[in-house]
Amino acid sequence: MKNRWDAAAAAALGDDPLALRVYSSRLLGADPALVLHGGGNTSVKASVPNLFGEAEEVLWVKGSGWDLATIEAAGFAPVKLDLLRRMAALERLSDSEMVRAQRAGMIDPAAPNPSVEAILHAIIPFRFVDHTHADAVVTLCHTPDGEAIIRRLFGDRMLIIPYVMPGFDLARTVYAMTKECDWSKLEGMILLQHGLFTFADDAETSYNRMIAAVSCAEEYLDANSSSTAVSGEEPEPDLLVLAAMRREVATIAGGGCIARCNTRHHPFASRERVADTVGKGPLTPDHIIRTKRTPVVVDGARWRSQITAFTEGYRDYFHRHADGHTMLNPAPRWALWRGVGTVAFGGTVREAAIIDDIVDHTVAAMERAEQMGGWQALPESDLFAVEYWELEQAKLAKGGSKPELSGRIALVSGGAGGIGRATVAALLAAGACVAALDIDAAALDRLDANPALLTVVCDMTKREEVEAAVAACVRRFGGLDIVVSNAGIFPPSQSIAEMEAADWQRSLTLNLTSHQWLIQAATPYLKLGIAPAIVINGSKNVPAPGPGAGAYSVAKAGLTQLARVAALELGAFGIRVNTVHPNAVFDTAIWSEEVLRARADHYGLSVAEYKRNNLLKKEVTSRDVARLIVAMAGSTFAATTGAQVPIDGGNERVV
Ligand SMILES: [Zn+2]
């Protein structure tokens, strides 16, 4: 384990305890082998002057919702130290009461809720306290001889605490165990199955002790096991099975779902007795909120019955332990896909990424523990207590609304410019994951980076590129629900008599045929989609063609007919197909200032008048069209298919 302490950087902070606390907390947060996604917490004790100039002893402790990797001074909650120490001596206190009392004891009511481990930090008589859930230490805890090994490695300088549920019970246990202890002989505590604490009166020593302890555990693991190298080529998952599993999980969970397939885990997923290993329990109890106690194990064609069996098993587990609790949705959070790897299921792309990270660390720990006598885990009842902790249940009751397309997966062709670009932005804002396809790689690069966005360079006039782009979207996000078939070109104005054969053919290929290819490639996945929809970008030229635009208008008319036939053919599968007919959307690439000026002059209008030359005298923007497309993809149009909706400010030739 690398020691990241930089003496010069720390010295620049002087002796400001909170600044040093922020600094070394971030060093801990920088290493995912120490803390992962909000795990771990830190504190510092200091004297703060109050309004009356009196010194007040406070514990600055990590606030919940903050991540050590990015924490700032504002992420620490200042709680009166005396209050916390007195709370430790109470016989009983529910965790909800504890949280309320801690909040009331803050000297800054605007600070975040103090960590649930605040009391434990308070009773440790050192200024700096560091707490992590280091992989190496918890991995040792999950081996048959783990406790004995830990006692041998750390027993003389660390207090070993048996597993107790985090929160008040843990603080109370440590309080009772340390009443008589000589703290000056201790550098830290190991909390079995949970993590470790180190402490000292200065930030550097406390940090160094953490790194030294974790390094010691890592060295022991390295001497007694090996991390498994990825062997051989990674398998390609069957994308139709992936999409089908994703929909099944989404249906059970009652919402959208992103499925992230990780084939780097294929050697682990191919082990003979891997189902026994993963069936025992998670790496640390705090992961259970994200991952559930166990994954579903699936293989080949039996995945559906295996997911059903998992959810039935989950209900049984719930009823074995439930005591007035509300059941969480019983869908699996991750799958071990035999021979292929793992799949993380999240309501959002962020949640799926967090689960994938946790699974990554869990798989590595399980690999090592299996070489050291076999993976062990806490009893089911202890894990249930964390999964159904009153504080988590309270969060659940609060709920919260999600954006409409949360957990949904969309693909937009021609996604880097004009209406396509605005549609990509609108879909992302509505909560969807989006694959943006475009031939213009530089324009794709200019889209704002977003973990929910996949950019694919794709020439829509090449059928194999269209098929590969659809596959790339499914591979990345786990399925496909929404296709916005938008790519198009506006060829140079030519009469039918003067038509260049190449211009005619190019318009037909891109404005018509490529859309058929996209629909064809997407249909198998849309059949497995969640409330699937196709939105076609047509044109005002369909109901109201103009001279000189034959190649364009004919292709767009064909495209509209394609959409109508698709609505007829795909309705039975619940796939809606609707068309928008925009007109005069001037904030797109084809309308340069020069072209606008020329067209306006042609009609004897100013540019501003020309832009509003419609019944509503309203300029139509790419964003307006994008909003209509997103509405068509969502529940507003749930009962509509085969429709054509103009978006043109009102055109007297169309109404
Ligand atoms: Zn902890």
Residues whose N, C-alpha, C, O or C-beta is under 5 A from the ligand:
A	BS01	ZN	G195
